[in-house]
Amino acid sequence: MHRGHHEHQRQTTGGAATPLTVDVGLADALGAVEGPVVAYLDLPSGQSRQVLGMALDQLDEPTSQSDDFVSRNVSSVIRRTGLPTPVVGARSDHPMAEEVDRVEFPAQVAVVRGAKDELTAGDPAARAALHDAVDGRRDVRASLAAAGPPPGDPDDEGGDR
């Protein structure tokens, strides 16, 4: 399943793409945090802090549901797949999933962690760490955009047809 707001995997192992499969709800919630983070950093105020807090709270729901699902079903999932869960953030045996770049996903998670730390600590070190995480996310996005879609990708204008 292709979702426009996520770039495709470009990291390779032995020439083959190695995407990370992520539950759509988790991927969407991670993406939804980015706008409020940037707004908060651009103009830190009580209102932008509250909006950021609400975005982080919305991310807690799919995360908690996934943790609960995995803790209840981990042994049966491992028997079936050999993995604790084949889909990051899975909340059921048949999650809606999408492929996310293995480099992009940790950069998104770093922004979320930085935002949580900033709201909790609210000190200059936490704010600087959040700025660094956002800059790192931008660098990853720019690097992926410069690499272009993988050959044969539907988004590849000059790719295999």
VENJO-V597618 format. One record per helix or strand of 2 or more residues. SS is the DSSP state (H for helix, E for strand). FROM is the first residue (numbers start at 1). LEN is the number of residues. Records with the same first field share a line. If there is no record, write none. Layout:
SS=FROM-LEN  FROM-LEN
This chain:
E=12-2  16-2  20-4  97-4
H=24-19  46-36  102-20  124-24
